[in-house]
Amino acid sequence: MNRLEASKLPETACASFFAALGAAERPLLYVGGGVVNGSASATLVEFASAFGMPVVTTLMGIGAIDTRHPCR
């Protein structure tokens, strides 16, 4: 289990986040090197795919998601 999977947010914070996400007109994931360093690429792909969100990366985030992935 990586640190991302071990992290927990209070239910109120989760509800607030998903309410804001649902209200967003054009959500976008801007991904940096923390995803790569935290071994969270699979989680990123799962999240982006589940919500159909486009993903862009910083230079340090290149490799976090396959450049041929539909969300890319």
mmCIF file of the N, C-alpha and C atoms, coordinates in Angstrom:
data_MODEL
# 
_entry.id   MODEL 
# 
loop_
_atom_site.group_PDB 
_atom_site.id 
_atom_site.type_symbol 
_atom_site.label_atom_id 
_atom_site.label_alt_id 
_atom_site.label_comp_id 
_atom_site.label_asym_id 
_atom_site.label_entity_id 
_atom_site.label_seq_id 
_atom_site.pdbx_PDB_ins_code 
_atom_site.Cartn_x 
_atom_site.Cartn_y 
_atom_site.Cartn_z 
_atom_site.occupancy 
_atom_site.B_iso_or_equiv 
_atom_site.pdbx_formal_charge 
_atom_site.auth_seq_id 
_atom_site.auth_comp_id 
_atom_site.auth_asym_id 
_atom_site.auth_atom_id 
_atom_site.pdbx_PDB_model_num 
ATOM 1   N N  . MET A 1 1  ? 0.844   -1.180 0.000   1.00 0.00 ? 1  MET A N  1 
ATOM 2   C CA . MET A 1 1  ? 0.000   0.000  0.000   1.00 0.00 ? 1  MET A CA 1 
ATOM 3   C C  . MET A 1 1  ? 0.890   1.244  0.000   1.00 0.00 ? 1  MET A C  1 
ATOM 4   N N  . ASN A 1 2  ? 0.653   2.154  -0.966  1.00 0.00 ? 2  ASN A N  1 
ATOM 5   C CA . ASN A 1 2  ? 1.439   3.382  -0.974  1.00 0.00 ? 2  ASN A CA 1 
ATOM 6   C C  . ASN A 1 2  ? 0.798   4.424  -0.059  1.00 0.00 ? 2  ASN A C  1 
ATOM 7   N N  . ARG A 1 3  ? 1.491   5.551  0.136   1.00 0.00 ? 3  ARG A N  1 
ATOM 8   C CA . ARG A 1 3  ? 0.998   6.579  1.053   1.00 0.00 ? 3  ARG A CA 1 
ATOM 9   C C  . ARG A 1 3  ? -0.336  7.155  0.599   1.00 0.00 ? 3  ARG A C  1 
ATOM 10  N N  . LEU A 1 4  ? -0.547  7.237  -0.710  1.00 0.00 ? 4  LEU A N  1 
ATOM 11  C CA . LEU A 1 4  ? -1.810  7.759  -1.218  1.00 0.00 ? 4  LEU A CA 1 
ATOM 12  C C  . LEU A 1 4  ? -2.972  6.891  -0.767  1.00 0.00 ? 4  LEU A C  1 
ATOM 13  N N  . GLU A 1 5  ? -2.808  5.587  -0.869  1.00 0.00 ? 5  GLU A N  1 
ATOM 14  C CA . GLU A 1 5  ? -3.866  4.666  -0.473  1.00 0.00 ? 5  GLU A CA 1 
ATOM 15  C C  . GLU A 1 5  ? -4.095  4.688  1.035   1.00 0.00 ? 5  GLU A C  1 
ATOM 16  N N  . ALA A 1 6  ? -3.073  5.026  1.803   1.00 0.00 ? 6  ALA A N  1 
ATOM 17  C CA . ALA A 1 6  ? -3.195  5.067  3.254   1.00 0.00 ? 6  ALA A CA 1 
ATOM 18  C C  . ALA A 1 6  ? -3.764  6.403  3.740   1.00 0.00 ? 6  ALA A C  1 
ATOM 19  N N  . SER A 1 7  ? -3.797  7.412  2.882   1.00 0.00 ? 7  SER A N  1 
ATOM 20  C CA . SER A 1 7  ? -4.297  8.732  3.268   1.00 0.00 ? 7  SER A CA 1 
ATOM 21  C C  . SER A 1 7  ? -5.811  8.723  3.392   1.00 0.00 ? 7  SER A C  1 
ATOM 22  N N  . LYS A 1 8  ? -6.305  9.466  4.329   1.00 0.00 ? 8  LYS A N  1 
ATOM 23  C CA . LYS A 1 8  ? -7.750  9.565  4.556   1.00 0.00 ? 8  LYS A CA 1 
ATOM 24  C C  . LYS A 1 8  ? -8.138  11.035 4.689   1.00 0.00 ? 8  LYS A C  1 
ATOM 25  N N  . LEU A 1 9  ? -9.291  11.384 4.134   1.00 0.00 ? 9  LEU A N  1 
ATOM 26  C CA . LEU A 1 9  ? -9.871  12.711 4.293   1.00 0.00 ? 9  LEU A CA 1 
ATOM 27  C C  . LEU A 1 9  ? -11.164 12.578 5.076   1.00 0.00 ? 9  LEU A C  1 
ATOM 28  N N  . PRO A 1 10 ? -11.494 13.593 5.853   1.00 0.00 ? 10 PRO A N  1 
ATOM 29  C CA . PRO A 1 10 ? -12.790 13.563 6.531   1.00 0.00 ? 10 PRO A CA 1 
ATOM 30  C C  . PRO A 1 10 ? -13.924 13.551 5.492   1.00 0.00 ? 10 PRO A C  1 
ATOM 31  N N  . GLU A 1 11 ? -15.035 12.937 5.841   1.00 0.00 ? 11 GLU A N  1 
ATOM 32  C CA . GLU A 1 11 ? -16.182 12.846 4.931   1.00 0.00 ? 11 GLU A CA 1 
ATOM 33  C C  . GLU A 1 11 ? -16.628 14.214 4.442   1.00 0.00 ? 11 GLU A C  1 
ATOM 34  N N  . THR A 1 12 ? -16.579 15.227 5.306   1.00 0.00 ? 12 THR A N  1 
ATOM 35  C CA . THR A 1 12 ? -17.022 16.571 4.896   1.00 0.00 ? 12 THR A CA 1 
ATOM 36  C C  . THR A 1 12 ? -16.106 17.143 3.817   1.00 0.00 ? 12 THR A C  1 
ATOM 37  N N  . ALA A 1 13 ? -14.800 16.885 3.921   1.00 0.00 ? 13 ALA A N  1 
ATOM 38  C CA . ALA A 1 13 ? -13.865 17.357 2.904   1.00 0.00 ? 13 ALA A CA 1 
ATOM 39  C C  . ALA A 1 13 ? -14.100 16.638 1.582   1.00 0.00 ? 13 ALA A C  1 
ATOM 40  N N  . CYS A 1 14 ? -14.365 15.353 1.636   1.00 0.00 ? 14 CYS A N  1 
ATOM 41  C CA . CYS A 1 14 ? -14.662 14.587 0.417   1.00 0.00 ? 14 CYS A CA 1 
ATOM 42  C C  . CYS A 1 14 ? -15.936 15.099 -0.237  1.00 0.00 ? 14 CYS A C  1 
ATOM 43  N N  . ALA A 1 15 ? -16.964 15.321 0.564   1.00 0.00 ? 15 ALA A N  1 
ATOM 44  C CA . ALA A 1 15 ? -18.236 15.809 0.026   1.00 0.00 ? 15 ALA A CA 1 
ATOM 45  C C  . ALA A 1 15 ? -18.052 17.177 -0.620  1.00 0.00 ? 15 ALA A C  1 
ATOM 46  N N  . SER A 1 16 ? -17.272 18.037 0.016   1.00 0.00 ? 16 SER A N  1 
ATOM 47  C CA . SER A 1 16 ? -17.017 19.374 -0.523  1.00 0.00 ? 16 SER A CA 1 
ATOM 48  C C  . SER A 1 16 ? -16.253 19.288 -1.842  1.00 0.00 ? 16 SER A C  1 
ATOM 49  N N  . PHE A 1 17 ? -15.243 18.420 -1.895  1.00 0.00 ? 17 PHE A N  1 
ATOM 50  C CA . PHE A 1 17 ? -14.461 18.252 -3.122  1.00 0.00 ? 17 PHE A CA 1 
ATOM 51  C C  . PHE A 1 17 ? -15.337 17.760 -4.276  1.00 0.00 ? 17 PHE A C  1 
ATOM 52  N N  . PHE A 1 18 ? -16.125 16.725 -4.028  1.00 0.00 ? 18 PHE A N  1 
ATOM 53  C CA . PHE A 1 18 ? -16.941 16.161 -5.102  1.00 0.00 ? 18 PHE A CA 1 
ATOM 54  C C  . PHE A 1 18 ? -18.079 17.088 -5.506  1.00 0.00 ? 18 PHE A C  1 
ATOM 55  N N  . ALA A 1 19 ? -18.550 17.924 -4.591  1.00 0.00 ? 19 ALA A N  1 
ATOM 56  C CA . ALA A 1 19 ? -19.549 18.935 -4.951  1.00 0.00 ? 19 ALA A CA 1 
ATOM 57  C C  . ALA A 1 19 ? -18.924 19.969 -5.887  1.00 0.00 ? 19 ALA A C  1 
ATOM 58  N N  . ALA A 1 20 ? -17.721 20.408 -5.570  1.00 0.00 ? 20 ALA A N  1 
ATOM 59  C CA . ALA A 1 20 ? -17.024 21.368 -6.432  1.00 0.00 ? 20 ALA A CA 1 
ATOM 60  C C  . ALA A 1 20 ? -16.702 20.751 -7.782  1.00 0.00 ? 20 ALA A C  1 
ATOM 61  N N  . LEU A 1 21 ? -16.290 19.493 -7.788  1.00 0.00 ? 21 LEU A N  1 
ATOM 62  C CA . LEU A 1 21 ? -15.997 18.796 -9.040  1.00 0.00 ? 21 LEU A CA 1 
ATOM 63  C C  . LEU A 1 21 ? -17.250 18.683 -9.899  1.00 0.00 ? 21 LEU A C  1 
ATOM 64  N N  . GLY A 1 22 ? -18.363 18.355 -9.272  1.00 0.00 ? 22 GLY A N  1 
ATOM 65  C CA . GLY A 1 22 ? -19.621 18.234 -9.997  1.00 0.00 ? 22 GLY A CA 1 
ATOM 66  C C  . GLY A 1 22 ? -20.109 19.557 -10.567 1.00 0.00 ? 22 GLY A C  1 
ATOM 67  N N  . ALA A 1 23 ? -19.771 20.654 -9.906  1.00 0.00 ? 23 ALA A N  1 
ATOM 68  C CA . ALA A 1 23 ? -20.199 21.975 -10.351 1.00 0.00 ? 23 ALA A CA 1 
ATOM 69  C C  . ALA A 1 23 ? -19.258 22.571 -11.402 1.00 0.00 ? 23 ALA A C  1 
ATOM 70  N N  . ALA A 1 24 ? -18.076 21.999 -11.548 1.00 0.00 ? 24 ALA A N  1 
ATOM 71  C CA . ALA A 1 24 ? -17.092 22.541 -12.488 1.00 0.00 ? 24 ALA A CA 1 
ATOM 72  C C  . ALA A 1 24 ? -17.579 22.376 -13.930 1.00 0.00 ? 24 ALA A C  1 
ATOM 73  N N  . GLU A 1 25 ? -17.435 23.431 -14.703 1.00 0.00 ? 25 GLU A N  1 
ATOM 74  C CA . GLU A 1 25 ? -17.846 23.373 -16.104 1.00 0.00 ? 25 GLU A CA 1 
ATOM 75  C C  . GLU A 1 25 ? -16.822 22.652 -16.972 1.00 0.00 ? 25 GLU A C  1 
ATOM 76  N N  . ARG A 1 26 ? -15.542 22.863 -16.687 1.00 0.00 ? 26 ARG A N  1 
ATOM 77  C CA . ARG A 1 26 ? -14.483 22.250 -17.484 1.00 0.00 ? 26 ARG A CA 1 
ATOM 78  C C  . ARG A 1 26 ? -13.342 21.793 -16.568 1.00 0.00 ? 26 ARG A C  1 
ATOM 79  N N  . PRO A 1 27 ? -13.555 20.724 -15.807 1.00 0.00 ? 27 PRO A N  1 
ATOM 80  C CA . PRO A 1 27 ? -12.506 20.276 -14.887 1.00 0.00 ? 27 PRO A CA 1 
ATOM 81  C C  . PRO A 1 27 ? -11.286 19.764 -15.652 1.00 0.00 ? 27 PRO A C  1 
ATOM 82  N N  . LEU A 1 28 ? -10.130 19.908 -15.037 1.00 0.00 ? 28 LEU A N  1 
ATOM 83  C CA . LEU A 1 28 ? -8.863  19.511 -15.639 1.00 0.00 ? 28 LEU A CA 1 
ATOM 84  C C  . LEU A 1 28 ? -7.931  19.065 -14.528 1.00 0.00 ? 28 LEU A C  1 
ATOM 85  N N  . LEU A 1 29 ? -7.207  17.983 -14.747 1.00 0.00 ? 29 LEU A N  1 
ATOM 86  C CA . LEU A 1 29 ? -6.185  17.543 -13.803 1.00 0.00 ? 29 LEU A CA 1 
ATOM 87  C C  . LEU A 1 29 ? -4.827  18.037 -14.298 1.00 0.00 ? 29 LEU A C  1 
ATOM 88  N N  . TYR A 1 30 ? -4.169  18.852 -13.478 1.00 0.00 ? 30 TYR A N  1 
ATOM 89  C CA . TYR A 1 30 ? -2.845  19.382 -13.775 1.00 0.00 ? 30 TYR A CA 1 
ATOM 90  C C  . TYR A 1 30 ? -1.876  18.625 -12.874 1.00 0.00 ? 30 TYR A C  1 
ATOM 91  N N  . VAL A 1 31 ? -1.127  17.683 -13.444 1.00 0.00 ? 31 VAL A N  1 
ATOM 92  C CA . VAL A 1 31 ? -0.368  16.696 -12.691 1.00 0.00 ? 31 VAL A CA 1 
ATOM 93  C C  . VAL A 1 31 ? 1.125   16.988 -12.739 1.00 0.00 ? 31 VAL A C  1 
ATOM 94  N N  . GLY A 1 32 ? 1.739   16.913 -11.568 1.00 0.00 ? 32 GLY A N  1 
ATOM 95  C CA . GLY A 1 32 ? 3.172   17.136 -11.475 1.00 0.00 ? 32 GLY A CA 1 
ATOM 96  C C  . GLY A 1 32 ? 3.936   15.904 -11.063 1.00 0.00 ? 32 GLY A C  1 
ATOM 97  N N  . GLY A 1 33 ? 5.188   16.100 -10.717 1.00 0.00 ? 33 GLY A N  1 
ATOM 98  C CA . GLY A 1 33 ? 6.084   15.002 -10.374 1.00 0.00 ? 33 GLY A CA 1 
ATOM 99  C C  . GLY A 1 33 ? 5.716   14.238 -9.124  1.00 0.00 ? 33 GLY A C  1 
ATOM 100 N N  . GLY A 1 34 ? 4.883   14.815 -8.273  1.00 0.00 ? 34 GLY A N  1 
ATOM 101 C CA . GLY A 1 34 ? 4.465   14.120 -7.061  1.00 0.00 ? 34 GLY A CA 1 
ATOM 102 C C  . GLY A 1 34 ? 3.716   12.834 -7.360  1.00 0.00 ? 34 GLY A C  1 
ATOM 103 N N  . VAL A 1 35 ? 2.999   12.811 -8.472  1.00 0.00 ? 35 VAL A N  1 
ATOM 104 C CA . VAL A 1 35 ? 2.274   11.600 -8.855  1.00 0.00 ? 35 VAL A CA 1 
ATOM 105 C C  . VAL A 1 35 ? 3.277   10.499 -9.208  1.00 0.00 ? 35 VAL A C  1 
ATOM 106 N N  . VAL A 1 36 ? 4.306   10.856 -9.926  1.00 0.00 ? 36 VAL A N  1 
ATOM 107 C CA . VAL A 1 36 ? 5.334   9.888  -10.307 1.00 0.00 ? 36 VAL A CA 1 
ATOM 108 C C  . VAL A 1 36 ? 6.114   9.440  -9.064  1.00 0.00 ? 36 VAL A C  1 
ATOM 109 N N  . ASN A 1 37 ? 6.576   10.410 -8.261  1.00 0.00 ? 37 ASN A N  1 
ATOM 110 C CA . ASN A 1 37 ? 7.356   10.079 -7.065  1.00 0.00 ? 37 ASN A CA 1 
ATOM 111 C C  . ASN A 1 37 ? 6.554   9.311  -6.028  1.00 0.00 ? 37 ASN A C  1 
ATOM 112 N N  . GLY A 1 38 ? 5.258   9.547  -5.985  1.00 0.00 ? 38 GLY A N  1 
ATOM 113 C CA . GLY A 1 38 ? 4.401   8.871  -5.020  1.00 0.00 ? 38 GLY A CA 1 
ATOM 114 C C  . GLY A 1 38 ? 3.835   7.561  -5.528  1.00 0.00 ? 38 GLY A C  1 
ATOM 115 N N  . SER A 1 39 ? 4.289   7.124  -6.687  1.00 0.00 ? 39 SER A N  1 
ATOM 116 C CA . SER A 1 39 ? 3.806   5.875  -7.292  1.00 0.00 ? 39 SER A CA 1 
ATOM 117 C C  . SER A 1 39 ? 2.281   5.848  -7.386  1.00 0.00 ? 39 SER A C  1 
ATOM 118 N N  . ALA A 1 40 ? 1.708   6.984  -7.788  1.00 0.00 ? 40 ALA A N  1 
ATOM 119 C CA . ALA A 1 40 ? 0.253   7.115  -7.836  1.00 0.00 ? 40 ALA A CA 1 
ATOM 120 C C  . ALA A 1 40 ? -0.290  7.178  -9.266  1.00 0.00 ? 40 ALA A C  1 
ATOM 121 N N  . SER A 1 41 ? 0.498   6.762  -10.233 1.00 0.00 ? 41 SER A N  1 
ATOM 122 C CA . SER A 1 41 ? 0.066   6.829  -11.629 1.00 0.00 ? 41 SER A CA 1 
ATOM 123 C C  . SER A 1 41 ? -1.188  6.004  -11.893 1.00 0.00 ? 41 SER A C  1 
ATOM 124 N N  . ALA A 1 42 ? -1.239  4.805  -11.343 1.00 0.00 ? 42 ALA A N  1 
ATOM 125 C CA . ALA A 1 42 ? -2.413  3.952  -11.561 1.00 0.00 ? 42 ALA A CA 1 
ATOM 126 C C  . ALA A 1 42 ? -3.663  4.585  -10.959 1.00 0.00 ? 42 ALA A C  1 
ATOM 127 N N  . THR A 1 43 ? -3.514  5.208  -9.799  1.00 0.00 ? 43 THR A N  1 
ATOM 128 C CA . THR A 1 43 ? -4.641  5.880  -9.153  1.00 0.00 ? 43 THR A CA 1 
ATOM 129 C C  . THR A 1 43 ? -5.084  7.079  -9.969  1.00 0.00 ? 43 THR A C  1 
ATOM 130 N N  . LEU A 1 44 ? -4.131  7.810  -10.524 1.00 0.00 ? 44 LEU A N  1 
ATOM 131 C CA . LEU A 1 44 ? -4.447  8.950  -11.390 1.00 0.00 ? 44 LEU A CA 1 
ATOM 132 C C  . LEU A 1 44 ? -5.253  8.495  -12.595 1.00 0.00 ? 44 LEU A C  1 
ATOM 133 N N  . VAL A 1 45 ? -4.798  7.454  -13.260 1.00 0.00 ? 45 VAL A N  1 
ATOM 134 C CA . VAL A 1 45 ? -5.497  6.949  -14.451 1.00 0.00 ? 45 VAL A CA 1 
ATOM 135 C C  . VAL A 1 45 ? -6.899  6.494  -14.089 1.00 0.00 ? 45 VAL A C  1 
ATOM 136 N N  . GLU A 1 46 ? -7.037  5.813  -12.965 1.00 0.00 ? 46 GLU A N  1 
ATOM 137 C CA . GLU A 1 46 ? -8.353  5.350  -12.515 1.00 0.00 ? 46 GLU A CA 1 
ATOM 138 C C  . GLU A 1 46 ? -9.288  6.535  -12.255 1.00 0.00 ? 46 GLU A C  1 
ATOM 139 N N  . PHE A 1 47 ? -8.788  7.558  -11.572 1.00 0.00 ? 47 PHE A N  1 
ATOM 140 C CA . PHE A 1 47 ? -9.599  8.737  -11.248 1.00 0.00 ? 47 PHE A CA 1 
ATOM 141 C C  . PHE A 1 47 ? -9.977  9.497  -12.509 1.00 0.00 ? 47 PHE A C  1 
ATOM 142 N N  . ALA A 1 48 ? -9.006  9.765  -13.367 1.00 0.00 ? 48 ALA A N  1 
ATOM 143 C CA . ALA A 1 48 ? -9.273  10.512 -14.602 1.00 0.00 ? 48 ALA A CA 1 
ATOM 144 C C  . ALA A 1 48 ? -10.259 9.761  -15.490 1.00 0.00 ? 48 ALA A C  1 
ATOM 145 N N  . SER A 1 49 ? -10.112 8.462  -15.577 1.00 0.00 ? 49 SER A N  1 
ATOM 146 C CA . SER A 1 49 ? -11.009 7.649  -16.406 1.00 0.00 ? 49 SER A CA 1 
ATOM 147 C C  . SER A 1 49 ? -12.429 7.628  -15.839 1.00 0.00 ? 49 SER A C  1 
ATOM 148 N N  . ALA A 1 50 ? -12.535 7.516  -14.523 1.00 0.00 ? 50 ALA A N  1 
ATOM 149 C CA . ALA A 1 50 ? -13.851 7.443  -13.888 1.00 0.00 ? 50 ALA A CA 1 
ATOM 150 C C  . ALA A 1 50 ? -14.655 8.713  -14.116 1.00 0.00 ? 50 ALA A C  1 
ATOM 151 N N  . PHE A 1 51 ? -13.980 9.860  -14.161 1.00 0.00 ? 51 PHE A N  1 
ATOM 152 C CA . PHE A 1 51 ? -14.678 11.131 -14.306 1.00 0.00 ? 51 PHE A CA 1 
ATOM 153 C C  . PHE A 1 51 ? -14.533 11.729 -15.705 1.00 0.00 ? 51 PHE A C  1 
ATOM 154 N N  . GLY A 1 52 ? -13.805 11.038 -16.581 1.00 0.00 ? 52 GLY A N  1 
ATOM 155 C CA . GLY A 1 52 ? -13.628 11.532 -17.943 1.00 0.00 ? 52 GLY A CA 1 
ATOM 156 C C  . GLY A 1 52 ? -12.926 12.877 -17.993 1.00 0.00 ? 52 GLY A C  1 
ATOM 157 N N  . MET A 1 53 ? -11.983 13.082 -17.088 1.00 0.00 ? 53 MET A N  1 
ATOM 158 C CA . MET A 1 53 ? -11.294 14.365 -16.992 1.00 0.00 ? 53 MET A CA 1 
ATOM 159 C C  . MET A 1 53 ? -10.008 14.362 -17.812 1.00 0.00 ? 53 MET A C  1 
ATOM 160 N N  . PRO A 1 54 ? -9.779  15.423 -18.569 1.00 0.00 ? 54 PRO A N  1 
ATOM 161 C CA . PRO A 1 54 ? -8.512  15.521 -19.289 1.00 0.00 ? 54 PRO A CA 1 
ATOM 162 C C  . PRO A 1 54 ? -7.358  15.749 -18.307 1.00 0.00 ? 54 PRO A C  1 
ATOM 163 N N  . VAL A 1 55 ? -6.194  15.255 -18.692 1.00 0.00 ? 55 VAL A N  1 
ATOM 164 C CA . VAL A 1 55 ? -5.002  15.351 -17.855 1.00 0.00 ? 55 VAL A CA 1 
ATOM 165 C C  . VAL A 1 55 ? -3.894  16.045 -18.641 1.00 0.00 ? 55 VAL A C  1 
ATOM 166 N N  . VAL A 1 56 ? -3.282  17.048 -18.026 1.00 0.00 ? 56 VAL A N  1 
ATOM 167 C CA . VAL A 1 56 ? -2.075  17.662 -18.560 1.00 0.00 ? 56 VAL A CA 1 
ATOM 168 C C  . VAL A 1 56 ? -1.001  17.527 -17.488 1.00 0.00 ? 56 VAL A C  1 
ATOM 169 N N  . THR A 1 57 ? 0.249   17.545 -17.914 1.00 0.00 ? 57 THR A N  1 
ATOM 170 C CA . THR A 1 57 ? 1.334   17.353 -16.951 1.00 0.00 ? 57 THR A CA 1 
ATOM 171 C C  . THR A 1 57 ? 2.367   18.467 -17.035 1.00 0.00 ? 57 THR A C  1 
ATOM 172 N N  . THR A 1 58 ? 3.065   18.653 -15.925 1.00 0.00 ? 58 THR A N  1 
ATOM 173 C CA . THR A 1 58 ? 4.249   19.493 -15.911 1.00 0.00 ? 58 THR A CA 1 
ATOM 174 C C  . THR A 1 58 ? 5.392   18.660 -16.491 1.00 0.00 ? 58 THR A C  1 
ATOM 175 N N  . LEU A 1 59 ? 6.542   19.248 -16.646 1.00 0.00 ? 59 LEU A N  1 
ATOM 176 C CA . LEU A 1 59 ? 7.697   18.482 -17.128 1.00 0.00 ? 59 LEU A CA 1 
ATOM 177 C C  . LEU A 1 59 ? 8.025   17.330 -16.187 1.00 0.00 ? 59 LEU A C  1 
ATOM 178 N N  . MET A 1 60 ? 7.914   17.574 -14.883 1.00 0.00 ? 60 MET A N  1 
ATOM 179 C CA . MET A 1 60 ? 8.225   16.520 -13.912 1.00 0.00 ? 60 MET A CA 1 
ATOM 180 C C  . MET A 1 60 ? 7.132   15.455 -13.852 1.00 0.00 ? 60 MET A C  1 
ATOM 181 N N  . GLY A 1 61 ? 5.959   15.762 -14.361 1.00 0.00 ? 61 GLY A N  1 
ATOM 182 C CA . GLY A 1 61 ? 4.853   14.819 -14.334 1.00 0.00 ? 61 GLY A CA 1 
ATOM 183 C C  . GLY A 1 61 ? 4.751   13.954 -15.573 1.00 0.00 ? 61 GLY A C  1 
ATOM 184 N N  . ILE A 1 62 ? 5.610   14.220 -16.569 1.00 0.00 ? 62 ILE A N  1 
ATOM 185 C CA . ILE A 1 62 ? 5.586   13.396 -17.774 1.00 0.00 ? 62 ILE A CA 1 
ATOM 186 C C  . ILE A 1 62 ? 5.863   11.954 -17.368 1.00 0.00 ? 62 ILE A C  1 
ATOM 187 N N  . GLY A 1 63 ? 5.060   11.058 -17.840 1.00 0.00 ? 63 GLY A N  1 
ATOM 188 C CA . GLY A 1 63 ? 5.195   9.654  -17.473 1.00 0.00 ? 63 GLY A CA 1 
ATOM 189 C C  . GLY A 1 63 ? 4.159   9.225  -16.453 1.00 0.00 ? 63 GLY A C  1 
ATOM 190 N N  . ALA A 1 64 ? 3.436   10.180 -15.874 1.00 0.00 ? 64 ALA A N  1 
ATOM 191 C CA . ALA A 1 64 ? 2.404   9.834  -14.903 1.00 0.00 ? 64 ALA A CA 1 
ATOM 192 C C  . ALA A 1 64 ? 1.217   9.159  -15.585 1.00 0.00 ? 64 ALA A C  1 
ATOM 193 N N  . ILE A 1 65 ? 1.014   9.483  -16.866 1.00 0.00 ? 65 ILE A N  1 
ATOM 194 C CA . ILE A 1 65 ? -0.077  8.891  -17.633 1.00 0.00 ? 65 ILE A CA 1 
ATOM 195 C C  . ILE A 1 65 ? 0.411   8.723  -19.071 1.00 0.00 ? 65 ILE A C  1 
ATOM 196 N N  . ASP A 1 66 ? 0.060   7.627  -19.676 1.00 0.00 ? 66 ASP A N  1 
ATOM 197 C CA . ASP A 1 66 ? 0.480   7.331  -21.048 1.00 0.00 ? 66 ASP A CA 1 
ATOM 198 C C  . ASP A 1 66 ? -0.010  8.434  -21.987 1.00 0.00 ? 66 ASP A C  1 
ATOM 199 N N  . THR A 1 67 ? 0.838   8.892  -22.857 1.00 0.00 ? 67 THR A N  1 
ATOM 200 C CA . THR A 1 67 ? 0.471   9.966  -23.779 1.00 0.00 ? 67 THR A CA 1 
ATOM 201 C C  . THR A 1 67 ? -0.614  9.545  -24.768 1.00 0.00 ? 67 THR A C  1 
ATOM 202 N N  . ARG A 1 68 ? -0.860  8.229  -24.892 1.00 0.00 ? 68 ARG A N  1 
ATOM 203 C CA . ARG A 1 68 ? -1.908  7.743  -25.799 1.00 0.00 ? 68 ARG A CA 1 
ATOM 204 C C  . ARG A 1 68 ? -3.220  7.480  -25.082 1.00 0.00 ? 68 ARG A C  1 
ATOM 205 N N  . HIS A 1 69 ? -3.271  7.717  -23.779 1.00 0.00 ? 69 HIS A N  1 
ATOM 206 C CA . HIS A 1 69 ? -4.500  7.495  -23.006 1.00 0.00 ? 69 HIS A CA 1 
ATOM 207 C C  . HIS A 1 69 ? -5.571  8.465  -23.466 1.00 0.00 ? 69 HIS A C  1 
ATOM 208 N N  . PRO A 1 70 ? -6.838  8.040  -23.564 1.00 0.00 ? 70 PRO A N  1 
ATOM 209 C CA . PRO A 1 70 ? -7.908  8.918  -24.032 1.00 0.00 ? 70 PRO A CA 1 
ATOM 210 C C  . PRO A 1 70 ? -8.090  10.197 -23.206 1.00 0.00 ? 70 PRO A C  1 
ATOM 211 N N  . CYS A 1 71 ? -7.722  10.180 -21.931 1.00 0.00 ? 71 CYS A N  1 
ATOM 212 C CA . CYS A 1 71 ? -7.847  11.382 -21.096 1.00 0.00 ? 71 CYS A CA 1 
ATOM 213 C C  . CYS A 1 71 ? -6.699  12.352 -21.307 1.00 0.00 ? 71 CYS A C  1 
ATOM 214 N N  . ARG A 1 72 ? -5.735  11.954 -22.047 1.00 0.00 ? 72 ARG A N  1 
ATOM 215 C CA . ARG A 1 72 ? -4.543  12.775 -22.262 1.00 0.00 ? 72 ARG A CA 1 
ATOM 216 C C  . ARG A 1 72 ? -4.736  13.721 -23.370 1.00 0.00 ? 72 ARG A C  1 
# 
